Amino acid sequence: MADISRLPGAFAHQWDWQLRGLCRETDNALFFHPSGERGAAHQAREAAAKAVCAGCPVRIECRRYALQTREPYGVWGGLTEDERQRLLARRRQRAASAVA
């Protein structure tokens, strides 16, 4: 579950980017894997979702949102949940190294 304490406030300008996402024109099942999906089917679905994200005008805002809220599921801003977790882990490591 996303950490809702990290969500931006209820100001329309903080959410309007979602109205311009290409994912709104696509079945959202493309961005979230069904239970038990593995192998080639999983890779093909993720690649198709990332292809939508690649042409999206709000990809950066979407990615920023997913990272900021620690979104646990789906492809957001062209990143899978595993890719987001690795990116956040690298950021934590860099921050810890900077303090040491």
C-alpha positions in Angstrom: 0.0 0.0 0.0 1.2 3.5 -0.8 2.4 5.7 2.1 -0.4 8.2 2.0 1.4 10.5 4.4 3.7 11.3 1.5 0.9 12.3 -0.9 0.7 16.0 -1.9 -2.1 18.1 -0.5 -5.5 18.6 -2.1 -4.4 21.2 -4.5 -5.5 20.7 -8.1 -2.2 21.9 -9.5 -0.5 19.0 -7.7 -2.7 16.4 -9.4 -3.6 17.8 -12.8 -0.7 16.0 -14.5 -2.7 12.8 -14.1 -5.3 14.1 -16.5 -2.7 14.2 -19.2 -1.3 10.8 -18.8 -1.4 8.4 -21.8 -2.3 5.6 -19.4 -5.8 7.2 -19.2 -6.4 6.0 -22.8 -5.1 2.5 -22.0 -6.6 -0.4 -20.1 -5.0 -0.1 -16.6 -4.5 -3.8 -16.5 -1.5 -3.2 -18.7 0.3 -1.4 -15.9 -0.5 -3.9 -13.0 0.5 -7.6 -13.2 -2.2 -10.2 -12.6 -1.6 -12.7 -9.8 0.7 -15.5 -11.0 2.0 -13.7 -14.1 5.5 -14.9 -14.9 8.1 -15.3 -17.7 7.5 -14.1 -21.2 3.9 -12.8 -20.5 5.2 -10.7 -17.6 8.0 -9.3 -19.7 5.8 -8.5 -22.6 3.2 -6.8 -20.5 5.8 -4.6 -18.8 7.5 -3.8 -22.1 4.1 -2.7 -23.5 3.4 -0.6 -20.4 6.8 1.0 -20.6 6.2 1.8 -24.3 3.1 3.8 -23.3 5.1 5.6 -20.7 7.9 6.4 -23.1 5.6 8.6 -25.1 3.8 10.1 -22.2 4.0 13.9 -21.7 3.8 13.5 -17.9 6.2 10.6 -17.5 8.5 12.6 -15.2 5.7 13.8 -12.9 4.4 10.3 -12.8 7.8 8.8 -11.9 8.4 11.5 -9.3 5.0 10.7 -7.7 5.6 7.0 -7.6 9.0 7.4 -6.0 7.8 10.1 -3.5 4.8 8.0 -2.4 6.7 4.7 -2.5 4.0 3.3 -4.8 4.3 -0.5 -4.3 2.6 -1.8 -7.4 2.6 -1.3 -11.2 4.5 0.5 -13.8 4.6 4.3 -13.1 6.6 6.8 -15.1 8.2 3.9 -17.1 9.6 2.1 -14.0 8.4 -1.2 -12.5 8.0 -1.7 -8.8 11.4 -3.5 -8.7 13.2 -0.7 -10.6 11.7 1.9 -8.3 12.8 -0.1 -5.2 16.4 -0.4 -6.6 16.5 3.3 -7.4 15.3 4.2 -3.9 17.8 1.8 -2.3 20.7 3.5 -4.3 19.5 6.9 -3.1 19.5 5.7 0.5 23.0 4.3 0.1 24.3 7.5 -1.4 22.6 9.5 1.4 24.1 7.3 4.0 27.6 7.5 2.4 27.3 11.3 2.3 26.7 11.4 6.1 29.5 9.0 6.9 
